[in-house]
Amino acid sequence: MKRRHHTILEQCKRKLRKRLARTPCPDQPSPVLEPVNIVYDIAERTRAISFGGIGLIHTMVERLGLAQAINARVSLLKAHLPYFESDHVLTLAYNVVTGGTCLDDIDRLRTSEVALDALSAERLPAPTTSGDFLRRFDEASVLELQEAVNDARRRVWAVQGRAFHEEAILDADGTVAETLGECKQGMEMSYKGIWGYAPLLLTLATTNEVLSLVNRSGNHRSSFAAPEWIDRALALLRPQFRRVWIRGDSDFAMTEHFDRWDEQGVRFVFGHDAYQALVTRAQHLPEQAWEGRQRKTEPQEARPQRRRRENVKEQIVTKREYKRLRLVAEHVAEFDYRPVACRTTYRVVGVRKLIREERGEKVLGYQTRWAFYITNDRSKSAQQIVRFALGRCNQENVIAQLKSGTQALGMPSGSLVSNWAWAVTASLAWNLKAWLGLLAKGTAARRDILRCEFKRFLATYIQIPCQILNSGRQLLYRVLAYSPQLASLFTALEAIKQRTFA
């Protein structure tokens, strides 16, 4: 079967390459997209779905034992008539994995007989039933659901190579999830003047997995209750990885917890507010202690140089004499510092930025701005600490995907806890993408799945037209259209079936 797949894929690949080959063409008398007489018909026997990649996801979920973990930990239903807790959670996650963005989109799955056959399910919960299920959650149940997801996560991590377990980087940040409703319990106005909630997110930088997602009222600051959840994440990471880092902005520089994390062997890098005491220390450093900041760390590949296009924005700003700030120079230096709440002295890396203030072509003056990072690491250079700290910016991309890709922060329910449960189940779809990438064979496929946006993941690996057939003792997904990623899909499926997950 594997050899047959390879042969068919090679034939399709050659045919497509030949069709798209750049060959000299004569001047065409008509456009490529010509009018054509299109007629729709309904097949009597052939039954197909447009999201054939769901079979790969469902196989992975079964092999990881996620359904069993959910049923063992989460107990919300007194009787199963007919749905178990795992049926509800996986229906919500599969709704997102197949492109759904709200509870009503579940109807796409439950009203399609072919989709039900593809999942080997007699029926699926209705959107109203799923909404009622979310409202059954309390805080303890949401915690148990996250632990069930962590049970499957550990099985994925356990089959990774030694290099994977060398280092884990925990990124922490908060965001604002806007709500337009007026009757949602727990909603509040944020510091931005936006009504909604203020979720806390802890993510793993190397895989972009969501380790913890906590829903909070909208008026809470980013670091509210963060130490408790950071400790939970550390309890998950420390047995699995040799080195564990925590990164966060200045709001997460909670100095009263530094000594405890340092004693546990956890390394951290946090932004630090530019207090006058730190600025004074930096100003009194000798000039030879400062070195120019190096922004480019890797040699650029040799590429043909193209003529630089005119900067239209620059021309408009100059012409209209808008005020602007231009970075002239950056320097870094370091010194030891012991926060008031700490017994241990830590390392502070300071960044001195020389800013030129301009209006049109006139120079109005210069100003100095400061940025500080506090860490317990002594192995990295000051330049490396700054680059490492700024690497946390990628978490903003993960948060953006949870907002616009999976709609995990859409908050469709009516209370803080039920919206928290929705966020956890919807973010499970994002984690399933990450786990598929970790289990995929080949460095290129692994990197592509881990780094791609959720929308492209759906278009590439999920939205594959497949005919669904019951053939003997197996459920057959017959792919109806070729795409270059089919080879990765087949190899990922084989890899998942062959692995043994403890």
N, C-alpha and C positions, 0 to 999 in steps of 0.2 A: 504493500500500500504506500509506503514512504517513497519507494522508487517511482511509483506511478505518479504521485504528487509532484516529484521533482521533474519528471519528464514533461508533464502538462504545463507546469510553471515555466520551464525553459522554452517550450513552444510558444506560449503566450507572450513571453518576454521578447523573443526574437521577432514575432509578428508585430508587436507594438513598436519596437525599435525601428523596424523597416518602415512602418507607416509614418513615424515621426522624423525619419531621417531627413536631414537638410540637403535636398538635391535641387539642382537648378530647375526652376519651373518657368514656363513661358508666361507671359502676361495673361491673366485669366479674364475671360469675358464677363464673369458673374462672381458674386461673393461666395465664400466657402459655405456660409450658412444660408442655404437656399430654402425656399418654401417647399413643404412636403405634405402630402395628404396623410395625416395622422388619424388613426382609428383606434379606439380603446375597446377591449374585450375582456371577459372574465374567464379565467381558466377553470375548467371543471374538475380536474384532478390535481394539477400541480399546485402545491401550497407552499408559500414562501414568506419570509420576513425580511425586513430591510436592515435589521441589526443582528446579523449572524454572529458577530463577535461575542454576544452574550453567552454563547455556549462555552467559550474559553473561560470567561469569568466565572460561570457557574461551576465548571469543573475545578477550577482553582479553589473556590469557596468550599466545595465538598472535600477536596483533598486536605485542606487546612483544618477541617473540622470546625469551621466557624459557626455553623448552625447548632451543633452540639454544645459549643461553648456558650452561645447565647441562651439556649434553653436551660443550661445548668446554672447560669448565674442570674438571669433576669426572670422574675416571677411576677407577672402582672395579671394573668388570666386565671380565674378559678376553674374554668373548664375550657377545653379546646374544641370549639364547635364551629368550624373544624380547624381553625388556625392555631398554630403555636406562636410563641413570641418571635422565634426565628423567621417564621413566615412573614410577619409584619415588618420586621427590621430589613430583611433581604428584599422584600417588595419595594420598600422605600429606597433602598440603595440601588436596586436594579432599575427603578424608574429613572434615577439620575444617570446611571451608567448608559442607558439607552437614549438619553437626550431629554428626559423630562425635567421641567424646571419648577413644578408645583405639584400639589397633591392631586389636582384634577387630571394631571397627565397619566396617572396610574390607569385610567380608563383605556389608554392605548394598549396596555398589556392585557387587562382582564377581559376586554371585549373582543380580543383577537384570538380565535380558536387556534390559529397556527402558533402564536406567541405562547399560549398555554402549553401546547404540545412541545414546543422548543424547550420549555423548562420542565417538561414532564409533570405538570401541575393540573389538577382537575379544575381548580379555580383559584383566584387571587382576591385579596381584600378590596373592597370598594374604597374610593377616596374618602367617603364619610367614615367608614370603618377605620381606616388608617388614621384619620384625624382624631377619632375617639381613642385609639390606641396611644397616640402621643399624649393626650390629656390624662392618661392613667399614670404617667411617670411621676415619681417624686425624685428628690435629689439622690437618695441612696440607689434607686434603680438606674439612674443615668450613670452613676459611678460604676455600677456592676456591668452595665453595657460597655463602657469604655474598657473595663478589665477583660471582658470577653473578647473584644477586638485585640487587646494586647496579648491574649493567649495565642491567637492566630499569628500575630506579629512576631512573637518569639519563635514560632515554627519556621517562619520565613527567614529570620535572621540566622537561625541555627544551621541552615544549609549553605550559608555564604562562606566564602573563602576567608583565609586568615587576614588578608589585607583589609577586608571590610570591618573586622572587629578591632582594628588598631585604634581608631579614633571616632568619637561621636561628638557632634557640635549641636548643642541645644540652643535654639534661638527663641527668645521670648519677646512678645509684643502684644499690645492691645489695639483694638480698632473700634470704629463706630459703625453699627449696623442700623441704618435708618429704617424707621417704620412710618407708614402713612396713616395707619389706623389710629383711632383715639381711645379705644377700649382695651388695649393690650396691657394686661397686668404686668407690672415691673418696668414698664417703659419710663424713661426720664429724659431730661434735656442734657445733652453733653456740653462740654466746654466750647464746642463749635457752634452751639445754638441749634443742634439737630436732635429731634426727638427719636428715641429708639433705645437700643441696648449697647453695651460696651463689652463685647466678648474678649476674653484672654486666650491667646493662642501660643502653644508651645510646639515647635516643629523641629524635625531632624534635618540639618542642613544638607547632609550628604545624599539623602533620598527624597527630601521635601515632604516626608510623611507628617501628618498631623498626629502628635503624640497625645496632646490634651487640648480640649476646647471647652471653655467655661463661659457660660452666659451670665452676664451681670447687668444690673441696671445702668442706664445710659449716663448717669452723672458720676460714675466711678472713674478714678484715674487709672492709667494703664497698669500700674503695679499693684492694684488693690488685690489682696489675697494671693499674690503671685508666689511668695515663699512656700506656701503649702503645696501648690501645684508643681513648683520646681522640684521640691523634695520627692513628690510622687514620680515625676519623670526621671529623676536621678535613681530612684529605686528600680526603675525599669532598665535604665541604661548601664549602670555600674557593673552588674554581673555579666553583661554582654560585651563590653568594650574595655580595652586596656586603658585608654585615656578618655576622659569626658570633660568637655568644655561647656561653659554657659556664656552666652553673649546677650547683651541687651543695651538699650539706650540709657541715658542718664536717670530716667525714672526708675529703672530697675537696679540702680546702684544702692541697694539697701545695705548699708555698711554694718548694721547689727547682725547680719547673717554671714559676713565674709569669713570670720574666724572659723565658724562651724563648717562651711564648705571647704575651706582650706585644709582643715584637719581631716576631712574625708578624702583628701587627695584629688578634689575636683578643681580644675583650672577655670578661671573666669576672666573675661574682659568686658568691662562695662564703660559706657560713656560716663563722664562726670561733669556736673555743673561747674562753670567757670567762676567759682567763688573767688573773692578778692584775695584770700589767703593763698590759693593756688596761683593766681596771676602774679602776686608779689614774689612768690618763690621762683616762678619762671622768669620774671624780669631780672632777678638777681643772679641768674645763672651766667657764667662767663660766655662770651660770644663763641668761643671755640667749642662749647658744648652743643651748639646747634649745628645741624647738618641739613642740607637741602633735601626736601622730600622727593623720593623717586616714585613717580606714578606708574610707569611702565615696568612690569616685573619680568615679562617674558619676551624673548626676541620675536619681532614680527616676521611673518612669513614673507618671502620675496614675492612681491606681486607687481605686475605692471602698473606704473604710476599714471593716474588719470588727472587731467586738468581739473583743478579745484573750481567748483562752481561759485558764482558770486553769492555773497551772503546778503540776501535781500533784507532780512531782519536788521542786520547791522546798519545797512544804508538808511533804513527808515528811522531807526533810533537816533542816528547821527543827524539826519536832516531835520527832525522835529525837536532835537535837543532834549530828548528824554534823559532823566537822571539814571545813571547805571553804575554798578559797582563791578570792577574788574580785578580779578585775582592777579597780583604781580609776582608774588613769591610765597613759598611755603617752606618752613623749617620745622624740624622735630628735635626734641631733646627729652631727657628723662631725669627723674629724681625720686627719692624715697619719701613716702608720706604715710603717716599713721592717722586714719580717721579717728574721731573722738570715740566712736562706739566700738573700736577695735583694740585688741591687745597686740596685734601683729602689725609690723610696718610693711606696706605694700609699695608696689612700683607704679609710678604715675608717668605716663608718656604725654607730653604736651605738644600741641601743634600750633605754631605761630603763623598767622596768615597776614600778609601785607596786602591791603585792599586799596585800590586807587578809585577815587570817586570822580566821575566824569559827567559832564553835561554837554552833549554834542561833541565838539572837538576840543572843549576846554577842560582842563584838569582843575577840579575844585580843591583837592587835597588828598591826603593819605590817612588811613586808619589801620589799626592793628586789631585783629580778632583772634580769640583763643579757643581751642578745643582741647579737652583732656580725656584721657582714658586710664582707668585704674585696673590693675591686673596683679595676680599672684604668680605669674609666669616669669621666669628669669632666663629661659632658653632662647626665646625669640628676640631679635633685635628690635629697636624702637620702630624702624621702618616696617618690619613685619607685623608688629602689634597693630599699627594703624591700618595696614591693609587687611589684616585679619578681622579687626573690628568693623571695618566698612563692608566686609563680606556679608554682614547681617542684612544688608539692604535687599538681598535676594528674597528675604522673607516677605517683603512687600508684594513680590510677584505671586507668592503662594496665597497670600491674603486676597489678592485681586482675583485669583482663580476660584477661591472659595466663594467670593461674592458674585462674580459674573459667569464663571464656568459651571460650577455645581449648584449655585444658588443656596449653598449651605447656610449663608447668613441672611437669607431672605426673610426669616422669621414669619412663617405663614400662620402660626397658631395663635392662641389667645392669651397665653401666660408665659412667664419667664421660663419655667421649668419645661413646659411642653415645647417651646421654641428651642430650648437647649437640647432636648431629645431629638428634634428635627435636625439641628446643626450637627449632632454626632452621627446620625444615620446618613445624612447627605455627605458629610466629610468622609464617611466610610467608602463612598464611591471613589473619592480622590486617593484614598489609601490603597484601594484595590488596583488602581492604575500603577501606583508605586510598587506594590508587591509583584504585579505582573512583570514590571521592568526588572526587578531583582531576580526573578525566576527565569527570565528569558535567556536563551543561549546566544552567545555572541556579544562582544563588547559594543558593537555599533547599535544593535537592536536594544540592548540594555540602556545605553546612554540616550537613545532617541526616545524611548518610552518615559524614562525618568525626567527628562528635560522638557518634553513637549507640553504645550498648553492642553487643557482638558478638551477644548473644542476640536483641536487637531487630532487628539487621541480618539475621540469619537468618530471623526471622519475617516481615520486611517485604520483603526483596529476593531471598531465596533460596528459601524454602519456598512456592513458587508452583506449584500443580498444572498440569502441562502434558502434552498428548498429543504423542507423538513420532512423526513421519511422515517417510518418505523421499519427497520430492516433487521429481521431476525430478533436477536437479543440486544440490539444496539439502536441508539437514536442517531440517525445520519443527518448531518448538516452538509448539503451539497452546494458548494459555492457556485453562484451563477454568473459572476463577473470577475475578471482578472484585475488585480492591483499589485504593485510591486511589493507591498508589505505582506502578501499572503505567505511567502516563505517564512517570515518571522513568526506569523501566527501558527503555522504548522509545527515549527520547531519548538515554540513555546508550549504548545499543547503536549507534544511528546515529552518535553522536559518535565512538565508538571506531573504527567502520568507516571513517569519512571522514578520520580523522587519519592523517598520515604520520609515523611514528616513525623518527628517524634511528638 
